Amino acid sequence: MEEGAEIEGLDERPGGRPPARSFFEAAPEVVAPRLLGKLLVRRAGGVLLAGRMVEVEAYLGPHNQPPDPAAHSFRGPTPRSRVLFGPAGHAYVYTIYGRYFCMNVSCEPEGRAGCALVRALEPVAGLDQMAANRGLGREAKPRELTAGPGRLCMALGLTREAHNGLDLLDAGSELQIWDDGFAVADVVVTPRIGIHEAVDWPLRFAVAGNGCVSGPARLRMAAG
């Protein structure tokens, strides 16, 4: 796939190109809201799947004061978290509940961990394949496909084994982030959800009014 190429034969034929590496070499709380409106694109067996990021959460590195106890990097590099301490703009995919996956984007310069968890996408291209990956019919609503970190990984067919560590800015990568110039008008900031530590830190960012934002109804309303 070439930078700037358009996706052929899909719902909206989105185009774009990966942002510069420097885009991701900032603190997670800076990178996370910047990711809203960007496209997460995967090439899967001749089909291209794409969704626009509408909800993300920032997780801070151990150099932060205070360190983020909810972050996987909290205790320093481990075999699981070493991607977070590498170059920015890479996929960090991990397993939850022994069966689902979550995908993060590494932030900060190499050696300083941080990441942004992608919590929800608005499907843009390849919706039929996303529905099939989720075990749903073609009539499934967009939020049923990609509202929630586990759902979106299932919809895109992302796994730790196949996608952890991929460079999201490499034009030849199976998994990429694209900037197509889409501008987000209004961003809602709330505490992160689904965690048990640092629960009051305002590090969840969502596109206001987007129906694919995840979480309880009251949080979806807050983002609307």
C-alpha positions in Angstrom: 0.0 0.0 0.0 1.4 3.4 -0.9 1.2 6.5 1.2 -1.8 8.6 0.1 -3.4 5.7 -1.7 -7.2 5.5 -1.8 -9.0 2.3 -0.6 -10.7 0.8 -3.6 -14.1 -0.9 -3.6 -15.2 0.1 -0.1 -17.9 2.1 1.5 -16.4 5.6 1.5 -13.1 5.0 -0.3 -11.1 6.9 2.3 -7.6 8.1 1.6 -4.9 9.7 3.6 -1.3 9.2 4.7 0.4 8.4 8.0 1.3 11.4 10.2 4.9 12.1 10.8 6.7 10.2 13.6 7.0 13.4 15.6 3.2 13.5 15.9 3.4 10.6 18.3 6.6 11.6 20.2 4.7 13.7 22.7 3.0 12.9 26.0 0.0 10.5 25.7 -2.4 13.2 27.0 -1.3 15.3 24.1 -1.3 12.6 21.4 -4.6 11.0 22.4 -6.9 13.9 21.5 -4.9 14.5 18.3 -5.8 10.9 17.3 -9.5 11.7 17.2 -10.7 11.8 13.6 -7.7 9.8 12.3 -8.3 6.6 10.5 -7.2 3.2 11.7 -6.7 1.0 8.5 -6.0 -2.7 8.2 -5.4 -4.7 5.0 -6.8 -8.2 5.5 -6.7 -10.8 2.8 -7.4 -8.4 -0.1 -10.0 -6.5 1.9 -9.3 -3.2 3.5 -11.0 -2.2 6.8 -11.1 1.3 8.1 -12.6 3.1 11.1 -12.3 6.7 12.3 -11.1 7.0 15.9 -13.8 8.6 18.0 -12.7 7.6 21.5 -9.3 7.2 23.0 -7.6 7.1 26.5 -4.2 8.2 27.5 -1.9 6.1 29.7 1.2 7.8 31.1 4.7 6.4 31.5 6.6 5.6 34.7 8.6 8.9 34.2 5.4 10.8 34.8 5.0 12.5 38.2 3.1 10.8 39.6 3.5 7.6 37.6 0.2 6.2 36.2 -0.7 3.0 38.2 -3.2 2.0 35.5 -0.6 1.8 32.8 1.1 -1.4 31.7 4.4 0.4 31.8 4.1 1.3 35.5 6.7 -1.2 36.7 9.1 -0.6 33.8 9.9 -2.7 30.7 8.6 -6.3 30.7 8.3 -8.8 27.9 4.7 -7.8 27.5 5.2 -4.0 27.6 8.5 -3.5 25.8 6.7 -2.1 22.7 5.7 0.9 24.9 9.4 1.7 25.5 10.3 1.6 21.8 9.8 4.1 19.0 6.5 6.0 18.9 3.8 5.2 16.5 3.7 1.4 17.0 0.8 -0.9 17.8 0.7 -2.3 21.4 -1.8 -5.1 21.4 -2.6 -7.0 24.6 -5.1 -9.7 25.8 -7.9 -9.1 28.3 -10.1 -11.7 30.0 -8.0 -14.4 28.2 -9.9 -14.0 24.9 -10.2 -10.4 23.8 -7.7 -7.9 22.6 -7.1 -4.2 23.0 -5.0 -2.0 20.7 -2.9 1.0 21.8 -0.6 3.4 20.0 2.8 4.0 21.5 3.8 7.6 22.3 6.8 9.5 23.7 10.4 9.3 22.3 12.1 5.9 22.4 12.9 4.9 26.0 10.0 6.8 27.5 6.8 4.8 27.7 3.3 6.0 27.1 0.4 5.1 24.9 -3.1 5.9 23.8 -5.8 3.1 24.0 -8.2 3.1 21.0 -11.6 2.7 22.6 -14.0 3.2 19.7 -14.1 3.6 16.0 -16.7 4.9 13.6 -16.7 2.3 10.8 -15.8 3.8 7.4 -14.9 1.0 5.1 -15.3 -2.8 5.0 -18.4 -2.9 7.2 -19.6 -6.2 5.9 -16.3 -7.9 6.8 -16.3 -6.2 10.2 -19.8 -7.6 10.9 -18.7 -11.1 9.8 -15.6 -10.8 12.0 -18.0 -9.9 14.9 -20.3 -12.8 14.1 -23.1 -10.3 13.2 -25.4 -9.9 10.3 -24.9 -7.2 7.6 -27.7 -5.2 9.2 -25.7 -4.6 12.4 -25.4 -1.0 13.6 -22.0 0.7 13.4 -21.7 0.9 17.2 -22.3 -2.8 17.5 -19.2 -3.3 15.3 -16.6 -1.0 16.9 -17.8 0.6 20.1 -15.4 -0.6 22.7 -11.7 -1.7 22.5 -12.5 -5.4 22.4 -15.2 -5.0 19.8 -13.0 -2.9 17.4 -10.1 -5.4 17.6 -12.5 -8.2 16.8 -14.1 -6.2 13.9 -10.7 -5.5 12.4 -9.3 -9.0 13.2 -6.5 -7.7 15.4 -4.6 -10.1 17.6 -1.5 -9.8 19.8 0.3 -12.5 17.9 -0.2 -10.9 14.5 -0.2 -7.2 15.2 1.7 -6.3 18.3 4.7 -4.2 17.5 3.7 -3.3 14.0 4.8 0.2 12.8 1.6 2.1 12.2 3.4 4.7 10.0 5.1 2.2 7.6 3.4 2.4 4.2 4.0 -1.3 3.8 2.5 -2.3 7.2 -0.7 -4.3 7.3 -2.0 -1.9 10.0 -1.7 1.8 9.7 -3.0 5.2 10.9 -4.0 7.7 8.2 -4.7 11.4 8.4 -7.2 12.4 5.7 -7.6 15.9 6.9 -10.8 15.3 8.9 -11.3 17.9 11.6 -13.1 17.1 14.9 -15.2 20.0 16.0 -15.9 19.2 19.7 -14.0 16.9 22.1 -15.4 15.7 25.4 -12.9 14.9 28.2 -13.8 12.5 31.1 -12.1 10.2 33.5 -11.0 6.9 32.1 -13.4 3.9 32.4 -13.1 0.2 33.0 -10.0 0.6 35.3 -9.6 0.4 39.1 -6.7 2.8 39.7 -6.3 6.5 39.0 -10.0 6.5 38.1 -10.4 10.2 38.5 -7.7 11.3 36.0 -9.3 13.1 33.0 -7.6 11.2 30.3 -10.5 9.9 28.2 -11.2 11.8 25.0 -14.3 11.4 22.8 -15.9 13.0 19.8 -18.9 14.8 21.0 -22.2 13.5 19.7 -20.7 10.4 18.0 -23.0 7.3 18.4 -20.0 4.9 18.3 -18.5 6.1 21.6 -18.4 3.3 24.1 -19.3 3.0 27.8 -22.5 3.4 29.8 -25.4 5.4 28.5 -24.6 8.3 30.8 -21.1 8.6 29.3 -22.4 8.3 25.8 -24.8 11.1 26.6 -21.9 13.2 28.1 -20.1 12.8 24.8 -23.2 13.9 22.9 
